[in-house]
Each structure stands twice: as C-alpha cells, then as structure tokens.
C-alpha cells in the first residue's frame, strides 16, 4: 500500500483548512477525556487527500501511537453504509425517501410491526407507513 499523505491544499478542492482542523480538536478531546483511545481522520475530495491527521494511542497497553497504517475494528456499519447509499440514490432521483421498502424488496410487502405483548406471543399490526 502506498503511504498516505496530504496531496493538495484544502482550498484547491473547495474545503476550509480551519474547519478541517476543528475535526482534530473535536476528536482529540474524546481521547483526552478517555472516550476514545485514538483516531485517524482523512478527508478526500475529487480524489485528492486534503486532510490527514492522527491522535492518541492505537494500543492503550503499550501506548503505541495511531499511525497512517493502523487497522481499526469497525462494528455495526451496515446501517450507516446503507443510509449513505440510499441518500446517493435519492440525490440521483433513483428513489424517494417516502417509497415503501417493498417497492425495491418485495419480501417486505406484508411487513408487520409490534404493537404490544411478550416476546413469546407478540401482538402485531400491519405497518401503516413506509
């Protein structure tokens, strides 16, 4: 893998360097107060890297710093990735946010939602809204 490095001035791709630095300040505070061990931030636009920074340890036990090639565990990303994909399709006019899911995935046509009751014998009703 090629080494990551900033390849342009943020202004060249329509970004504000001062606002990008706010990313660093925001996430550094998370490290400093113990909510996050370490992070890497990369902002790319039009195929050019305009911002790249790291902060904090990649390993709390050893204190080894986050580097540009640090691997991170990423959990539960299907919802955000699906959301981004849906918004891209919306921007292209390929779907409306009010379309029922069953328009694209027919198996959802008879969707029901929980109304009440215990898990062993739930009371459901047809979903009224998409």
Order of alpha helices (4+ residues) and beta strands (2+ residues): alpha-beta-beta-alpha-beta-beta
